[in-house]
Amino acid sequence: MKTVGIIALAVCLSVSLWSWQIAEQKPGASAAPTASPSPGSDSRLGVDGPVRAEDVFKSIEIFKGKPATQVLIAMNAISGNLGVSCTYCHTQFEWEKNDKLAKGTTQKMFRMIGFINKTYFPGENRVSCWTCHHANPSQVAYPKDAPHQAEEIMHISAEDKNKPAEQVFHNIQSLKGVPAGRMPQIMDFFANSLGVRCGHCHVPDQWEKDDKDTKKKAREMLSMVHGIIKEFYGGQGPIGCWGCHEGKIKPELEPRKPAQPTP
């Protein structure tokens, strides 16, 4: 019995030392293999610096080169942001398998997040899974009974409906080539997605003016939407203002903290 106890203690100490080595090493150190491991490295893997994700977990793609300690932290974050369990993407006890469609979709979403933050928010990690999903693996559907305020303001003659928007309206920049007859529905979609009225971006009765910064920002966001669709969906895809904003001027970038009780 004493021998068994000593062996068990030795195993526990080894595991504790392994965990301590991973936790104590600083992110950002070189991950290149070395012939003689330096202090603080893991000699079993020949890694100088943090143990890499691909050296610990099988079938790693997105986290290649990242410290292994970040993987479970990221998995927990994804689970919370989508409101799902681990088996939504993975096969239990065979985590490395790629047999579920959801896993491939998640990998694609990770690449998309990296593309958005790098291309449109340089130096900032503004967008995450939560930005669009809010603990729901399926995005909230655009409301069928949304208001039609723009359609009440914009009156387009039958002969103009099929003309390019820039031939009917002044100062069209982001929506050139779109049939003029579709513009009221598009403007309504923008307004409803942000929970605003047309005057949020436009000067009433002088709709072509560029006086408002909100109109310029809307053009930037529309350019971002077009860029994402082109990069990840081949020109057509389920990306739009509603996906992130859901009727709010500013999208919810991270989970809201529970309200603190009033003393």
N, C-alpha and C positions, 0 to 999 in steps of 0.2 A: 504493500500500500504506500509505503514511504517513497518507493521508486516511482510509482505512478504520479504521486503528488509532485515530486521534483520535476518530472518530465512536463507535467501540465504547467507548472510555474515557469519553466524555461520557455515553453511555447508562448505563454501570455506575455512574458517579457520581450520576446522577439517581435510579436505583433505590435506591442506598445512602442518599441523602438522604431519599427517600420513606419507607424503612423506619425510618431514624433518627427522623424526625418522629413517626411512629406510636408507636414504642417509648418516646420521651422524654416524651410528653404524659401528664399525670396523669389517672387515672380520676376521674370525678365532676364534671368541668367541664361547663359548659353546652354543649348540643349544638345550640342554636338558630342558624339561619343569620344571618349578619351582612353588612351592606353593605360594610364595610371590615374584612377579616380582621385580627385582632390577632396579635401575635407568637406563633409556635408553632402557629398554625392552618394548615390546608391551603387555600390561596387558590383552588385549582382546584375545590373542592367548596363553598366558602363556609361552611366549618364552623369554629366557634370551639371549640377543645378537641379531644379525641380524634375521629378519623374514625369515623363510625358504621358498624355492620355493614351496614345496608341501603344505604349509599352505595358499598359495595365488592362485596357479594355479592348475587346475584339471588335472589328468592323467599325472603327471610328473614322469619320470623314470630316465633319465640321470642326471638331476639336483637335485635329492633328496639330502637334507642336505646342499645344496648351498644357499647362500643368494638370496632372491627373486629378488633383484635388478640386479643380473647378468643375469637373463633369457632373458629379452628383448635386452640387449647388445649382448648376444650370438646369438639370433635370427637374429638381424640385420647383424651380421658378417657372419652367414651362408648364408643369402640371398645374400649378396654381393659376397661371395666367389663362390657361385654356379650360380650367375647371374639370380636368380629367385625371384618371389614375395612370400609372406607368404602362399598364397593359393596353391602353388606347393606341399606343404606337408600337409597343414591344410584345413579344411572346414571352410569357412568364418562364423564368429559369433558362431561357434561351435568348437572352437580351440582345445578342449580336445579330440575330436573324433579321433579314430584310423582307419578310413575307407579308408585312402589312402596308397597305397604301398610305396610311396616316404617317408612317415613319418617313417615307419618301417626300410626302407633302411638307412635313415639318422641316426637313433638311432644305427644301426649296425656300421655305419661309425664312429660315435663318440666313440664307444667301441674300434674299430680298432685303431683310433688315440691314444687313451689312452694306448693300448697295445704296439704300436710301440714306443711311447716316453718313456714309462717305461722300456721296454725290451731292446731297442737298443740305446736309447739316455738318459740314466739315469740323472735326474736332469735338462734336457733341454726340452723345448717344441718346438722341431724342425719341427714337421710335423703338418699340419693343413689341412682343406678342400681345401684351395687354392693350396697346394702343387701339387695336382693332377688335380684339376678342372679348375682353372684359369677363373672363372666366366662362366663356361660352365657345365651344369649338366651332360652332357655326355662327357667322355674323348675323346680327339683327337685320331683318328684312326692312327695306324701305317701305314706309307706310303707304297703303293703297289709297287712303283717303286724305292724302297730303293736300294742302291749299293750292289753288291755281291763281295766285296773285299776278304773276307776269302775263298770263294769258288774258287777264282782264285789262291789262294796260297795253299790250302789244297787239295791234291789229294789222294783219298782213293780208294783202289782196290775193286772190286766187292766182293771178298771173305772176306774183312775186314768190310764191311759196317754194317753187323748185329752183329758184335762182340761188347762187352762192350767197351766203350771209353778207359778205363784204360788198356786194352789189346793191343791197337793200338797206343795210345799216351803216352808219358812219363809225370809223375808228375800230373796226373789228381786227383783232390781232391774233388771238389764240384759237379762234374757231373758223378760220378761213376755209372755205370749201364746203362747210356744213350748209345744207339747204335752209334757207331763211325760215321756212315753215316749221322747222324743228326748234328754233331759238326760244320761243316762249316756254316750251317744256324743259329745255336745258336750263334756262334761267330759274324756273320754278324749282328744279332739282337742286341747284346751288343754294337758293334761299332756304328751302326746307332742310337741307343737310346741315346748314349752319344755324338754323332757327332764327333767321333774320328776315327783314323785308328788303325790297329792291334798293331802298335808299341807303342801305348799309354800305354798298359799294358805289352806287351811282348817285348823281345829282338829279333829282326828279325834274322831268321835262327838259333836261340837258344830258341825256343818257350817255352821249358819246364822250363827255368830258373825263379827263384823267385826274381830277382834283383830289381824289381820296386815295390815301395809302392802302386802304382795304382793297381797292380795285386792283392795285398793283400786286398786292400779296395774293389775291385770288388767281391772278395770271400765273404767278410763280408756282402756286400749288397745282394749277391745272397742267403746267409744264411737267411737274413732278409726276402726276398721275399718268400722263402720256409716256413719260420716260420709263416708268415701272411696267406699264402694259407692253411697251415695245420690247423691253429687256427680258421679261419673264413669261409673256403670254403671246408673243408673236404678233402683236398689234391689236388684239381683242381679248379682253379679260374682265374679271369681276372686281375691278378696282375703281373706286370713285370717292367723292367727298364724304358721302354718307358713311362709308365703312369706318372711318376714324372719328368723324364728328358726331354722328347720330343725333343731330338736332341741336348741337351746342357750338357756339362760336369757337371755343378752344377745345380741342379734343382732350380727353382724359388720358394723360400719358402714363400714369401709374395708379395703382389702387389707392383709393382714398382711405385715410386713417380713420379708425372709429372715433366718433365724437367723444370728447372727454366729459365725464360727468360734472355738472355744475356743483361747486361746493355749497 
